[in-house]
């Protein structure tokens, strides 16, 4: 059977829809499976009953439409089932979903017309839209947990007569059980967990029973004989399309506690036509009912409710009042033509996905009064080029700016203490990140950005190591630089080839789950400086031994958590900082060379290259920037003079990462003393080699203004584009 690959578009959907999955090297898992990052990427085994191997955390999407699969057994390691995973597997009759799974995606099992029953574990927190829709043979469903049940999750399951709910769902869509015998049997008011799924009577005037908190999606939609509805004070939410198409509905009593009205809730009703442009409840704007492209929200409004402008595509600009304090979740969701919005001083919170999909929005300034930003607040704002963050923020939440493709730079305010999962994921133009404080950073916060790509082996922000070789693959040994002060949550997760880690004495903390599932890790060297190690930092590292200082916090941690350890490290461990080898392309008008340089990391983790004097002098010989190098107990440089070769130019005396020591290197430039910072590398025979940062060297030599040294400095890439010297 031919192996199946991820389609690129579906792979992106998978990345956006799942919890962060680990960075595993691709590997054969037996029985026809190949696994990468915990996801099945190839399967060339037969159909029939399939047992997924241990280690699989998500089955991926390559089983979509496999009509020859009859049964599925998942491993205990399974965490999620992605969107579309087993859609239209029409031969599937049974599936076992283990405890530990938290997410089942959109249409994951839709159209599995032979599936007869399913039990969903207590761990499941989210069941996606149409997850089991159209499973026409499904007769019985058991939900063991407080699961959020998405739109149409079991819609069209025309044989479904028995549903067992061990607990009320955490939330449930009004369309979750649409067109099922089970829902039809719930009576005039089909209610589950406080949500009215559907009014199944035929009265013209309806009084909804007390105790209902949510009028679900499409709960009354299309009832053309309905003239009036009285809602109880317990109702706080009306779902999308709840009364849409009720063409005779002229009166509805809204409760004072109502906080949210979904999109299109009252479309095609006389009641909506009589309300004017703004549906207000005290100081809260519940819904915009007008049709203007440019909207001025009235003064006095303090809160814009969830979905108030959502999916109203004509809107291009919104003027907000100075009285506004809150923008609710999804308030401007999918307003694709919205180009500008000025957020007033005094605004304190912006809800989850408030501006999701506002693809024409180009600039956002969050006033310093904003202290709360919801998850995905500016997710998929494709045209966003400029963002100014509030000085009042303490957290940038997950997916806050995911897929803001046009964003090129961002400054993280000093007060921000954490940057959440995928916060800037897939910001494909983001090349410059400046953090004024020391936030904790999720391992995938900057994944698929040029800035993260420029960090070489380490994802490092102001001392916080948030990922190790996240983008550049595995390694067997890691010697961390002295710039690292904290090893973050998940920084080394699933580095399955890693065997040895040396931690410098600059590190004071290791966060929880830092080394989870590093199966091959055998030795970790921890200095006495490490005072704080989080829970499960070395979870499922079966071979690891910690090398610790006697009496240290690391020793106590190893003992308390039954981790093998050796108290063989000195109390004050001095680790050699590391310089990284690089090849630098270098050209003048008359020659082109590639030479070896060494680089150090700055405070943001960027690599700064250092050059040997003789290499630079040799390469510049014959140009307007040439200089002579002489040694007579001191180093003498004479600008404008031709360089006399000594025979060791452009050699590569070292191979691989090297320990270094710093020194202040005095030079005499045209007879005047100049001190430059430098690094010294020592070979196996004790010979020292001194390297200088080229920008400092250029300034000391007073290179002519016409000489563009910026074009030859290696800043981010192993092999940068060729530079040219005048």
C-alpha positions in Angstrom: 0.0 0.0 0.0 1.3 3.4 -0.9 2.4 5.6 2.0 0.4 8.7 2.6 1.8 12.2 3.4 0.4 15.2 5.1 -1.1 17.7 2.7 0.5 21.1 3.5 -2.8 22.9 4.1 -4.1 20.2 6.4 -0.7 20.1 8.2 -1.1 23.8 8.9 -4.7 23.3 10.1 -3.4 20.6 12.4 -0.7 22.8 13.9 -3.2 25.6 14.6 -5.9 23.3 16.0 -4.0 21.1 18.4 -2.3 21.5 21.7 1.5 21.9 21.2 3.0 18.6 20.3 6.6 17.6 20.9 9.5 17.9 18.6 10.5 14.3 17.9 12.8 13.1 15.2 10.9 11.1 12.6 11.2 7.4 13.4 9.8 4.1 12.3 7.4 2.9 15.0 6.7 -0.6 13.7 3.6 -2.2 12.2 3.8 0.1 9.2 3.8 3.3 11.2 6.2 6.3 11.1 5.9 8.9 13.7 7.2 12.5 13.8 6.6 14.9 16.7 4.2 12.4 18.2 2.0 12.4 15.1 1.7 9.5 12.6 3.1 10.7 9.4 3.2 7.5 7.3 1.2 4.3 7.5 1.7 1.5 4.9 0.0 -1.3 6.9 -3.2 -3.0 6.1 -6.8 -2.0 7.0 -9.0 -4.0 9.4 -8.4 -3.5 13.1 -5.5 -1.1 13.7 -3.5 -0.8 16.9 -1.5 2.4 17.2 1.9 2.0 18.8 2.9 3.5 22.2 4.4 7.0 21.8 1.7 8.2 19.4 0.1 11.4 20.7 -2.1 12.2 17.8 -3.0 9.9 14.8 -2.7 12.7 12.3 -5.0 13.0 9.2 -3.7 10.4 6.8 -6.5 7.9 7.7 -9.1 10.2 6.3 -11.5 8.3 4.0 -9.9 4.8 4.6 -13.0 2.7 4.1 -11.0 -0.6 4.8 -10.5 0.3 8.5 -12.8 -1.7 10.8 -11.5 -1.0 14.3 -9.1 1.3 16.1 -7.2 0.9 19.4 -5.2 3.8 20.6 -2.2 3.8 23.0 -2.1 5.2 26.5 0.1 8.0 25.2 -2.7 9.5 23.0 -3.5 13.1 23.9 -5.6 14.3 21.0 -7.4 13.3 17.8 -7.0 15.9 15.1 -9.5 17.5 12.8 -10.7 15.2 10.0 -8.6 12.2 11.3 -11.0 9.4 10.5 -13.7 11.3 8.5 -15.6 9.0 6.1 -14.0 5.8 7.4 -17.3 4.1 6.4 -16.1 0.6 7.5 -15.2 1.6 11.0 -17.4 -0.3 13.5 -15.6 0.2 16.9 -13.0 2.6 18.4 -11.4 2.6 21.9 -10.5 6.1 23.1 -8.2 6.0 26.2 -8.2 8.2 29.3 -5.8 11.0 28.8 -7.3 12.3 25.5 -8.3 15.9 26.0 -9.3 17.0 22.4 -11.2 15.4 19.6 -11.2 17.7 16.6 -13.7 18.9 14.0 -15.2 16.1 11.9 -12.8 13.6 13.4 -15.2 10.7 12.9 -17.9 12.3 10.9 -19.5 10.1 8.2 -18.3 6.9 9.9 -21.6 5.2 9.0 -20.8 1.8 10.5 -19.8 3.0 14.0 -22.4 1.7 16.5 -21.3 3.1 19.9 -18.6 5.3 21.5 -17.5 6.1 25.0 -15.6 9.4 25.5 -13.2 9.5 28.5 -13.5 11.7 31.5 -10.3 13.5 30.5 -11.9 14.9 27.3 -12.4 18.7 27.6 -13.3 19.6 24.0 -15.3 17.7 21.4 -15.1 19.6 18.1 -17.7 20.6 15.6 -19.4 17.7 13.8 -17.0 15.3 15.4 -19.4 12.4 15.0 -21.9 14.0 12.6 -23.7 11.7 10.1 -22.7 8.5 12.0 -26.0 7.0 11.0 -25.5 3.6 12.7 -24.5 5.2 16.0 -27.1 4.1 18.7 -25.3 4.8 22.0 -23.0 7.5 23.3 -21.4 7.8 26.7 -19.7 10.9 27.9 -17.8 10.5 31.2 -16.5 14.0 31.7 -17.5 17.7 31.7 -16.8 18.0 28.1 -17.4 21.1 25.9 -19.6 19.7 23.0 -19.3 21.6 19.7 -21.8 22.5 17.1 -23.4 19.6 15.3 -21.1 17.1 17.2 -23.7 14.3 16.8 -26.0 16.0 14.3 -27.7 13.6 11.8 -27.0 10.5 13.9 -30.4 9.2 13.0 -30.2 6.0 15.1 -28.9 7.7 18.3 -31.4 6.8 21.0 -29.3 6.5 24.1 -27.0 9.3 25.5 -25.4 8.9 28.9 -24.0 12.0 30.5 -21.9 11.3 33.6 -21.9 15.1 34.3 -23.4 18.2 32.7 -21.2 19.3 29.8 -19.0 22.3 30.5 -20.8 23.9 27.5 -22.9 22.4 24.7 -24.0 23.7 21.3 -27.7 24.0 20.6 -27.1 21.9 17.5 -25.0 19.2 19.1 -27.7 16.5 18.9 -29.8 18.0 16.0 -31.9 15.5 14.1 -31.4 12.6 16.6 -34.1 10.5 18.2 -32.6 11.1 21.6 -33.1 14.9 21.3 -36.6 14.4 19.9 -37.4 12.4 23.1 -36.5 15.3 25.4 -39.9 16.9 25.2 -41.2 20.4 24.3 -38.1 22.0 25.7 -35.0 19.9 24.9 -32.6 21.0 27.7 -29.2 19.6 28.6 -27.1 21.1 31.4 -28.9 24.5 31.4 -28.8 24.9 27.7 -32.0 24.9 25.6 -31.0 22.9 22.6 -34.3 23.2 20.8 -37.9 24.3 21.3 -39.8 21.4 19.9 -43.4 22.7 20.4 -45.6 24.7 18.1 -47.0 27.5 20.3 -47.2 31.1 19.0 -46.4 32.5 22.4 -43.6 30.8 24.4 -42.5 31.2 28.0 -39.1 29.6 28.5 -38.8 27.7 31.8 -36.8 29.2 34.7 -33.3 27.7 35.3 -32.2 27.8 31.6 -29.0 29.8 31.3 -28.4 29.5 27.5 -30.7 29.6 24.6 -28.7 27.5 22.2 -27.8 28.0 18.6 -30.8 27.8 16.3 -33.0 26.9 19.3 -36.1 28.6 17.8 -34.8 29.1 14.2 -37.3 28.9 11.4 -40.4 28.8 13.6 -42.5 31.1 11.3 -45.6 31.0 13.6 -43.8 32.2 16.7 -44.9 35.7 17.7 -43.5 36.3 21.2 -41.0 34.8 23.6 -40.5 35.5 27.3 -37.1 34.5 28.7 -36.4 33.9 32.4 -34.0 36.0 34.3 -31.6 33.0 34.5 -30.7 33.4 30.8 -27.3 35.0 30.3 -26.5 33.9 26.7 -28.4 33.7 23.4 -26.6 31.6 20.8 -26.0 32.3 17.1 -29.1 32.1 14.9 -31.3 31.3 18.0 -34.3 33.1 16.5 -33.2 33.5 12.9 -36.0 33.2 10.4 -38.8 33.6 13.0 -40.6 35.9 10.6 -43.5 36.7 12.9 -41.5 37.3 16.1 -42.4 40.8 17.1 -41.9 40.7 20.9 -39.2 39.2 23.1 -38.5 40.0 26.7 -34.7 40.1 27.4 -33.5 39.4 30.9 -31.4 42.0 32.7 -28.6 39.4 33.2 -28.2 38.8 29.5 -24.5 39.3 28.6 -24.0 37.7 25.2 -26.0 37.5 21.9 -24.5 35.4 19.1 -24.2 36.4 15.5 -27.4 36.5 13.5 -29.5 35.6 16.6 -32.5 37.7 15.4 -32.0 37.9 11.7 -35.2 38.1 9.6 -37.4 39.0 12.6 -39.7 42.0 12.9 -38.4 42.5 16.4 -34.9 43.2 15.2 -36.1 45.7 12.6 -37.8 47.7 15.4 -34.7 48.0 17.7 -32.6 50.6 15.9 -28.8 50.3 15.3 -27.7 49.5 18.9 -29.2 46.9 21.2 -28.2 48.2 24.7 -28.6 46.7 28.1 -27.6 49.4 30.6 -24.1 50.4 29.7 -23.5 47.2 27.7 -23.7 47.0 23.9 -25.2 43.6 23.3 -25.4 43.7 19.5 -25.0 46.1 16.6 -28.1 45.7 14.4 -27.3 48.5 11.9 -25.8 48.3 8.4 -23.3 51.2 8.4 -19.7 50.8 7.2 -18.4 53.4 9.7 -19.9 53.1 13.2 -19.7 55.4 16.2 -20.5 53.6 19.4 -22.6 55.9 21.7 -21.0 57.6 24.7 -21.9 55.9 27.9 -21.3 52.4 26.7 -18.8 50.8 29.1 -18.7 47.3 27.5 -19.0 45.8 24.1 -20.5 42.3 24.5 -19.4 39.1 23.0 -20.1 38.8 19.2 -21.6 42.4 19.2 -20.1 43.1 15.7 -19.0 39.6 14.8 -19.2 38.6 11.2 -20.6 42.0 10.2 -18.4 42.2 7.1 -19.3 45.7 5.7 -17.8 47.5 8.7 -14.6 49.4 7.9 -14.1 51.7 10.9 -15.3 52.0 14.5 -15.2 55.0 16.8 -15.2 54.0 20.5 -16.4 56.2 23.4 -14.1 57.3 26.2 -16.4 55.5 28.6 -15.5 52.1 27.2 -13.8 49.7 29.6 -14.3 46.3 28.2 -14.3 44.6 24.7 -15.8 41.1 25.0 -14.8 37.8 23.4 -15.3 37.7 19.7 -16.7 41.2 19.7 -15.3 42.0 16.2 -14.6 38.4 15.1 -14.3 38.0 11.3 -14.9 41.7 10.5 -12.7 41.3 7.5 -12.9 44.8 6.1 -12.2 46.6 9.4 -9.2 48.7 8.7 -8.9 51.0 11.7 -9.9 51.1 15.4 -8.7 53.6 18.0 -8.8 52.0 21.5 -9.6 54.7 24.1 -7.6 55.4 27.3 -9.4 53.7 30.2 -10.0 50.5 28.3 -8.9 47.7 30.6 -9.7 44.3 28.9 -9.9 42.8 25.4 -11.6 39.4 25.3 -10.5 36.1 23.7 -10.5 36.3 19.8 -12.0 39.8 20.0 -10.4 40.7 16.7 -10.0 37.2 15.2 -9.8 37.3 11.4 -9.8 41.1 11.1 -7.5 40.6 8.1 -7.6 44.3 6.9 -6.6 45.7 10.3 -3.0 47.2 9.9 -2.2 48.9 13.2 -3.1 48.5 16.8 -2.1 50.5 19.9 -3.1 49.1 23.2 -3.4 51.9 25.8 -1.5 51.5 29.0 -4.8 51.0 30.8 -5.2 47.6 29.2 -4.2 44.9 31.8 -6.0 41.9 30.3 -5.6 40.5 26.7 -7.6 37.4 25.9 -6.3 34.3 24.1 -6.3 34.7 20.3 -7.2 38.4 20.6 -5.6 39.3 17.2 -5.4 35.7 15.8 -5.2 35.7 12.0 -5.0 39.5 11.6 -3.1 38.9 8.4 -2.5 42.6 7.5 -1.3 43.7 10.9 2.0 45.5 10.5 2.4 47.5 13.7 1.5 46.6 17.3 2.2 48.7 20.4 1.6 46.7 23.6 0.3 48.2 26.8 2.7 48.9 29.6 0.0 47.5 31.9 0.1 43.9 30.5 1.5 41.1 32.6 0.8 38.3 30.1 0.7 37.8 26.4 -1.7 34.9 26.1 -1.7 31.9 23.8 -2.3 32.6 20.1 -2.6 36.4 20.8 -1.0 37.3 17.4 -0.8 33.9 15.6 -0.5 34.3 11.8 -0.2 38.0 11.9 1.8 37.6 8.7 2.7 41.3 8.2 4.0 42.0 11.6 7.8 42.8 11.4 8.8 43.8 14.9 7.5 43.8 18.5 8.6 45.2 21.8 7.6 43.2 24.9 7.0 45.6 27.8 8.9 45.2 31.0 5.9 44.2 33.1 5.1 41.1 30.9 6.0 38.0 32.9 4.9 35.3 30.5 4.4 34.8 26.7 1.9 32.0 26.0 1.7 29.1 23.6 1.9 30.1 19.9 1.6 33.8 20.9 3.5 34.8 17.8 3.4 31.5 15.9 3.6 31.8 12.1 4.2 35.5 12.1 6.2 35.0 9.0 7.7 38.5 8.8 8.6 38.9 12.5 12.3 39.5 12.4 12.9 41.7 15.5 11.8 41.0 19.0 12.9 43.1 22.0 12.0 42.2 25.5 12.4 44.9 28.2 11.9 42.4 31.0 12.6 38.7 31.6 9.3 36.9 30.6 8.8 33.2 30.7 8.2 32.0 27.1 6.3 29.0 25.8 8.4 26.7 23.6 6.4 27.4 20.5 5.6 31.1 21.2 7.8 32.3 18.2 7.8 29.1 16.1 7.8 29.8 12.3 9.1 33.4 12.6 12.3 34.7 11.1 13.4 35.9 14.5 13.2 32.4 16.0 15.0 31.1 12.9 17.8 33.5 13.7 18.4 32.0 17.1 20.5 29.1 15.8 20.4 26.2 18.3 18.7 28.0 21.2 15.5 29.8 21.6 16.6 32.4 24.2 15.0 35.6 25.3 16.8 37.7 28.0 18.2 34.7 29.7 15.1 32.5 29.5 15.8 29.4 27.4 12.4 28.5 26.0 13.5 25.9 23.4 16.5 23.9 22.5 17.1 23.3 18.8 13.4 23.8 18.2 13.9 24.6 14.6 17.2 23.0 13.8 16.7 19.4 14.9 18.3 17.2 17.5 21.7 16.8 19.0 23.3 14.4 21.4 25.0 16.8 23.7 24.1 20.3 24.8 26.5 22.7 26.5 24.5 25.7 27.4 26.0 29.2 27.2 26.4 31.5 30.2 23.6 33.7 28.9 21.0 31.2 30.2 19.6 32.0 33.6 16.4 29.9 33.5 15.6 26.7 31.6 11.9 27.1 30.6 8.9 24.8 30.7 9.2 22.3 27.9 12.5 23.7 26.6 14.0 20.2 25.9 10.7 18.3 25.6 11.1 15.2 23.4 14.7 15.7 22.4 14.9 12.0 22.0 18.5 11.9 20.7 19.9 14.0 23.6 22.3 12.1 25.9 24.1 14.8 27.9 23.5 18.3 29.1 25.9 20.7 30.9 24.2 23.5 32.7 26.3 26.6 33.4 26.4 28.3 36.9 24.5 31.3 35.5 21.3 29.1 35.7 19.2 29.4 38.9 16.0 27.8 37.9 14.7 24.8 35.8 11.0 24.9 35.2 8.5 22.0 35.2 8.6 19.5 32.4 11.8 21.0 31.0 13.2 17.6 29.9 10.0 15.5 29.5 10.4 12.4 27.4 14.1 12.8 26.7 14.3 9.0 26.5 18.1 8.8 25.8 19.2 11.4 28.3 21.8 9.8 30.6 23.8 12.7 32.3 22.8 16.2 33.4 25.4 18.3 35.1 23.7 20.8 37.5 25.8 23.4 39.4 25.1 24.6 42.9 23.5 27.8 41.5 20.4 25.9 40.5 18.1 26.6 43.5 14.7 25.9 42.0 13.6 22.8 40.0 10.0 22.5 39.0 7.7 19.4 39.2 8.3 16.7 36.6 11.3 18.4 35.2 12.8 15.0 34.2 9.5 13.1 33.7 9.9 10.0 31.6 13.7 10.3 31.3 14.3 6.6 32.3 18.1 6.6 32.0 19.0 10.0 33.5 21.6 10.5 36.3 21.9 14.0 37.8 25.4 15.2 38.6 25.0 17.6 41.5 27.0 19.5 44.2 26.8 17.9 47.7 24.2 19.6 49.8 22.7 21.5 46.9 19.1 22.0 46.0 19.6 19.8 43.0 20.7 16.9 45.3 17.6 17.4 47.5 15.4 17.4 44.4 16.9 14.2 43.1 16.5 12.5 46.4 12.9 13.6 46.9 11.9 12.5 43.4 13.8 9.2 43.4 16.1 10.3 40.5 19.5 8.6 40.4 22.3 11.1 41.2 26.0 11.5 41.8 27.2 14.2 44.2 30.3 14.6 42.2 30.2 18.3 41.3 32.2 21.0 43.2 30.1 23.5 45.1 31.2 26.3 42.8 31.2 25.0 39.3 32.8 27.1 36.7 31.7 26.1 33.2 33.6 27.3 30.2 31.3 29.5 28.1 31.0 28.4 24.5 31.9 30.1 21.2 30.2 28.8 18.1 32.1 28.2 14.8 30.7 29.8 11.6 31.7 30.3 8.1 31.7 33.9 6.9 31.6 34.8 3.2 33.8 37.8 2.5 34.4 39.6 -0.7 36.2 42.7 -2.0 36.5 44.0 -5.6 39.4 41.8 -6.2 38.9 38.6 -4.2 36.3 36.3 -2.6 37.0 34.1 0.4 35.2 32.0 3.0 36.8 32.0 6.4 36.1 30.5 9.8 34.9 32.9 12.5 33.6 32.3 16.0 30.5 33.8 17.5 29.1 34.6 20.9 25.5 35.2 21.9 24.1 38.5 23.0 21.4 39.0 25.6 18.7 38.1 23.1 20.4 34.9 21.9 21.6 36.4 18.6 25.1 35.4 17.4 27.8 38.1 17.2 30.8 37.1 15.1 34.5 37.6 16.2 37.4 37.7 13.6 41.1 37.2 13.8 43.3 40.3 13.0 45.4 38.5 10.4 42.4 37.2 8.6 40.8 40.6 8.3 44.1 42.3 7.3 44.7 39.6 4.7 41.3 40.0 3.2 41.5 43.8 3.1 44.9 44.0 1.6 44.9 46.1 -1.6 41.7 48.0 -0.6 41.3 51.5 0.8 40.9 49.9 4.2 44.2 47.9 4.3 46.3 47.9 7.4 49.6 46.3 8.6 49.9 44.1 11.7 53.1 43.9 13.6 54.0 42.2 16.9 56.9 43.4 19.2 55.5 42.7 22.6 52.4 44.7 21.7 50.2 44.6 18.7 50.8 47.5 16.3 48.3 48.3 13.5 49.1 50.9 10.8 46.2 52.0 8.7 46.7 52.5 5.0 49.8 50.3 4.9 49.9 47.0 3.0 49.7 43.9 5.1 52.7 41.5 5.2 51.4 37.9 5.2 52.7 35.6 8.0 51.5 32.3 6.6 48.7 31.5 9.1 46.0 33.6 7.4 42.6 32.1 6.7 43.4 28.9 8.5 40.8 27.0 10.6 42.7 26.1 13.7 39.6 24.7 15.5 36.7 22.4 14.8 33.3 22.7 16.5 32.2 24.6 19.6 35.0 25.9 21.7 35.4 27.2 25.3 36.7 30.7 25.5 37.9 33.3 27.9 37.5 37.0 27.6 40.2 39.6 27.8 40.7 43.3 27.2 43.1 43.4 24.3 45.2 46.6 24.0 46.2 47.6 20.5 48.4 50.5 19.2 46.6 52.0 16.2 48.9 54.4 14.4 50.8 54.7 17.7 47.7 55.4 19.9 46.5 52.9 22.5 43.1 51.4 22.0 41.5 48.8 24.2 39.1 46.3 22.6 37.1 43.5 24.2 38.2 40.2 22.7 37.9 36.4 23.2 40.7 33.9 23.4 40.5 30.3 22.2 43.3 27.9 23.1 44.4 24.9 21.0 45.5 21.5 22.3 49.1 22.6 22.4 48.4 25.6 24.6 48.5 28.1 21.7 46.2 31.1 22.1 44.2 32.7 19.3 42.6 36.1 19.8 39.3 37.1 18.1 37.8 40.6 17.9 34.3 41.9 17.2 34.6 43.4 13.7 32.5 46.4 14.3 34.7 47.5 17.3 37.8 46.8 15.1 36.4 48.9 12.3 35.8 51.8 14.6 39.3 51.5 16.1 40.9 51.5 12.6 38.8 54.4 11.4 37.7 52.7 8.2 36.7 55.1 5.4 33.1 56.1 5.3 32.7 54.5 1.9 33.4 51.1 3.3 30.3 49.2 4.2 31.2 46.7 6.9 27.6 45.9 7.7 27.5 43.8 4.6 30.0 41.3 5.8 29.0 40.8 9.4 27.4 37.4 10.1 24.4 38.1 12.3 22.0 35.2 12.0 22.7 32.5 9.3 25.3 29.8 9.2 26.1 30.8 5.6 24.8 34.3 5.0 24.5 36.0 1.6 27.8 37.3 0.2 28.7 40.8 1.3 30.7 43.3 -0.8 33.3 45.7 0.5 34.0 48.9 -1.4 
